[in-house]
Amino acid sequence: MAGCVTVPKELLKDLYAGLAKVEEVLATLEELMDKESLKRIRKAEEEYGKGEYITIQSSGEVKKFAE
């Protein structure tokens, strides 16, 4: 008896997609459990509501504003 298992490619794709979703949920929960993260999120929502943000169209602009 051989020590291997055949798994259909479609099943592997579905399993991988499901795992990615679980990882996203875990990352979100981790972020929400951190008090400092929640402060940053609330501040960002407040700034967004006041229109205190910029829209960047290119990577060159990102470098400009990151300096």
C-alpha positions, 0 to 999 in steps of 0.5 A, a space after each residue: 500500500 502506497 503512502 500517498 493521497 490524490 487530491 483534486 486540484 479544484 479541492 486544493 484551490 477551494 481549501 487554499 481560498 478558505 484558508 486565506 479567508 480564515 487568515 484575513 478574519 484572524 488578522 482583523 480580530 487581532 487588529 481589533 483586540 489591540 487598543 493602539 490599533 483601535 485608536 488609530 482606526 478611530 482617528 482615521 475614521 474621524 479624519 476621513 469624515 472631516 475630509 482630512 485625507 489626500 488621494 494619491 494617483 501614482 507611486 511617485 506621489 507616495 514617495 513624495 508624501 512619505 518623506 
